[in-house]
Amino acid sequence: MPQILTKRVLTEPVDRRALLANGGTLLAAWLGCNSILAPRAMAEEGPAPVALPTRAEHPPRALPDLAFTDEGGATHRPADWRGRIVVLNVWATWCQPCVAEMPALSVLARQVAPAGDIAVLPVSVDHGGAATVRRFYHAHGIAGLPVLCDPDMRVPTALHEDGVPVSLVIDRGGREILRISGPVLWDAPDLPARLRHLAAGG
């Protein structure tokens, strides 16, 4: 990153629309899986995935308005899955930790599919939309995950999050019970049981 850009970021607010206009490289630097101010080695390697906590870190809280679209262009919100536990993962195809995390999310989705009580919702902020996500799924052999998009970054904005990946666990009543910034070990064998425990107030 040129030194002049680093100095500007340190002294001026970053305008999200300007970053979008300048393309994926600057957008990746802003959202970029890590802080734009992180050491270069960390930005390249990415943070290591963490285990899902065994208990909620805050009381259940109401969600802001989180809207995203499916590959047909229909708008959805987490409330559409009320009555189920929701894992909402905000990601991007240019984010290396997100890319590394996606196969584990796919494993989780296949694990919970038979019971049907847990929904895994990966929401891409790629401004290429559904076509970009479909190409990524095909190239990486990702199965069992829906194509969900937020090219205008409404979800991270509503959550006041400046980086991806970020994941929310939402209980059956539609309340946030856990939020994790960074990749998670979603393919742990006991993950579905742990999610159900968290949603039950454990």
C-alpha positions as CSV (number, residue, x, y, z in Angstrom):
1,M,0.0,0.0,0.0
2,P,1.5,3.4,-0.9
3,Q,2.5,5.5,2.1
4,I,0.4,8.4,1.0
5,L,-2.8,6.2,1.2
6,T,-1.8,5.1,4.7
7,K,-1.4,8.7,5.9
8,R,-4.8,9.6,4.5
9,V,-6.5,6.8,6.2
10,L,-5.0,7.7,9.5
11,T,-6.1,11.4,9.2
12,E,-9.4,11.4,7.3
13,P,-12.6,9.4,7.5
14,V,-13.0,6.7,4.8
15,D,-16.0,7.2,2.5
16,R,-17.6,3.9,1.6
17,R,-19.0,5.0,-1.7
18,A,-15.7,6.4,-2.8
19,L,-14.1,3.0,-2.0
20,L,-16.8,1.3,-4.1
21,A,-16.2,3.7,-7.0
22,N,-12.5,2.9,-6.9
23,G,-13.1,-0.8,-7.3
24,G,-12.5,-4.1,-5.5
25,T,-8.9,-3.4,-4.5
26,L,-9.6,-0.4,-2.3
27,L,-12.8,-2.0,-1.0
28,A,-10.8,-5.0,0.0
29,A,-8.4,-2.7,1.7
30,W,-11.2,-1.1,3.7
31,L,-13.3,-4.2,4.5
32,G,-10.3,-6.5,3.6
33,C,-10.8,-9.2,6.2
34,N,-8.4,-7.3,8.4
35,S,-7.9,-3.7,9.3
36,I,-6.3,-1.5,6.6
37,L,-3.8,-0.6,9.3
38,A,-2.9,-4.2,10.1
39,P,0.7,-5.4,9.5
40,R,1.1,-6.6,5.9
41,A,2.0,-10.2,7.0
42,M,-1.2,-10.5,8.9
43,A,-3.3,-9.2,6.0
44,E,-1.8,-11.8,3.7
45,E,-2.0,-14.8,6.1
46,G,-5.3,-13.8,7.7
47,P,-6.4,-14.6,11.2
48,A,-6.7,-18.3,12.3
49,P,-10.3,-19.7,12.6
50,V,-11.6,-19.8,16.2
51,A,-13.9,-22.2,17.9
52,L,-17.5,-21.2,18.5
53,P,-17.9,-20.0,22.2
54,T,-19.7,-22.3,24.5
55,R,-21.9,-19.6,25.8
56,A,-23.4,-16.3,24.6
57,E,-21.3,-13.2,25.4
58,H,-24.2,-10.8,25.7
59,P,-27.9,-11.0,26.4
60,P,-30.1,-11.6,23.4
61,R,-30.6,-8.3,21.5
62,A,-32.9,-7.1,18.7
63,L,-31.4,-7.0,15.2
64,P,-31.3,-3.9,13.1
65,D,-33.0,-4.1,9.7
66,L,-30.8,-6.5,7.8
67,A,-31.9,-6.9,4.2
68,F,-30.2,-8.9,1.4
69,T,-31.3,-10.5,-1.8
70,D,-31.3,-14.1,-3.2
71,E,-30.0,-15.0,-6.7
72,G,-33.5,-14.2,-8.1
73,G,-33.4,-10.7,-6.8
74,A,-36.0,-11.2,-4.0
75,T,-35.3,-9.4,-0.8
76,H,-35.0,-11.3,2.5
77,R,-34.4,-10.6,6.2
78,P,-33.5,-12.9,9.1
79,A,-37.1,-12.7,10.2
80,D,-38.0,-14.9,7.2
81,W,-36.3,-17.7,9.2
82,R,-38.0,-17.0,12.5
83,G,-38.5,-20.2,14.5
84,R,-35.1,-21.5,13.3
85,I,-31.6,-20.8,14.6
86,V,-29.7,-18.7,12.0
87,V,-26.0,-18.5,11.3
88,L,-25.6,-15.3,9.3
89,N,-22.2,-15.0,7.8
90,V,-21.1,-11.8,6.0
91,W,-18.3,-12.5,3.5
92,A,-16.6,-11.6,0.2
93,T,-14.9,-13.7,-2.5
94,W,-11.8,-11.4,-2.4
95,C,-11.4,-11.9,1.4
96,Q,-8.9,-14.8,2.0
97,P,-10.2,-15.7,5.5
98,C,-13.7,-15.8,4.1
99,V,-12.6,-18.0,1.2
100,A,-10.9,-20.4,3.7
101,E,-14.0,-20.4,5.9
102,M,-16.6,-21.2,3.2
103,P,-16.0,-25.0,2.9
104,A,-16.5,-25.3,6.7
105,L,-19.8,-23.4,6.4
106,S,-20.8,-25.7,3.6
107,V,-20.1,-28.7,5.9
108,L,-22.2,-27.1,8.6
109,A,-25.1,-26.6,6.2
110,R,-25.0,-30.2,5.2
111,Q,-24.8,-31.3,8.8
112,V,-27.9,-29.4,9.8
113,A,-30.0,-30.0,6.7
114,P,-31.7,-33.2,7.9
115,A,-33.1,-31.6,11.1
116,G,-34.0,-28.4,9.4
117,D,-33.9,-26.3,12.5
118,I,-30.7,-24.4,11.7
119,A,-30.3,-22.1,8.7
120,V,-26.9,-21.2,7.3
121,L,-27.0,-17.9,5.4
122,P,-23.8,-16.6,3.8
123,V,-24.4,-13.0,2.6
124,S,-21.8,-11.8,0.1
125,V,-20.9,-8.1,-0.1
126,D,-19.3,-8.6,-3.6
127,H,-20.6,-5.9,-5.8
128,G,-20.6,-8.4,-8.7
129,G,-23.7,-9.9,-7.1
130,A,-25.1,-13.4,-7.6
131,A,-23.1,-14.1,-10.7
132,T,-19.8,-13.6,-8.7
133,V,-21.0,-15.9,-5.9
134,R,-22.2,-18.6,-8.3
135,R,-18.8,-18.6,-10.0
136,F,-17.0,-18.8,-6.6
137,Y,-19.2,-21.7,-5.5
138,H,-18.6,-23.6,-8.7
139,A,-14.8,-23.0,-8.7
140,H,-14.4,-24.1,-5.1
141,G,-16.9,-27.0,-5.1
142,I,-19.2,-25.3,-2.5
143,A,-22.5,-27.1,-2.1
144,G,-25.5,-26.7,0.2
145,L,-25.3,-23.0,0.6
146,P,-27.7,-20.4,-0.8
147,V,-26.6,-17.5,-3.0
148,L,-27.3,-14.4,-1.0
149,C,-26.0,-10.9,-1.8
150,D,-25.6,-7.5,-0.3
151,P,-23.6,-5.5,-3.0
152,D,-24.5,-2.2,-1.3
153,M,-23.1,-3.4,2.0
154,R,-26.3,-2.6,3.9
155,V,-25.8,-5.5,6.3
156,P,-22.3,-4.5,7.6
157,T,-23.4,-0.9,7.7
158,A,-26.4,-1.7,9.8
159,L,-24.2,-3.8,12.1
160,H,-21.6,-1.1,12.4
161,E,-19.0,-3.6,11.2
162,D,-16.0,-2.5,9.1
163,G,-14.6,-5.9,8.2
164,V,-15.4,-9.4,6.9
165,P,-15.9,-12.1,7.7
166,V,-18.3,-11.4,10.5
167,S,-20.9,-14.0,11.8
168,L,-24.0,-13.7,13.8
169,V,-25.9,-16.5,15.6
170,I,-29.6,-15.6,15.8
171,D,-32.0,-17.4,18.1
172,R,-35.4,-18.8,17.2
173,G,-37.0,-15.5,18.2
174,G,-34.9,-13.5,15.7
175,R,-32.5,-12.0,18.3
176,E,-28.7,-11.8,18.1
177,I,-27.1,-14.0,20.7
178,L,-23.5,-14.1,19.4
179,R,-21.3,-12.1,17.1
180,I,-17.8,-13.1,15.9
181,S,-15.5,-11.0,13.8
182,G,-13.1,-13.3,11.8
183,P,-13.3,-16.9,10.6
184,V,-14.8,-19.7,12.7
185,L,-14.3,-23.5,12.8
186,W,-17.8,-24.2,11.5
187,D,-17.1,-27.8,10.6
188,A,-16.5,-29.0,14.2
189,P,-18.5,-32.2,14.7
190,D,-20.3,-30.8,17.8
191,L,-21.1,-27.5,16.2
192,P,-24.9,-28.1,15.6
193,A,-25.3,-29.2,19.2
194,R,-23.4,-26.1,20.4
195,L,-25.6,-23.8,18.3
196,R,-28.7,-25.4,19.8
197,H,-27.3,-25.0,23.3
198,L,-26.6,-21.3,22.7
199,A,-30.0,-20.7,21.3
200,A,-31.6,-22.3,24.3
201,G,-29.9,-19.8,26.5
202,G,-26.8,-21.9,27.4
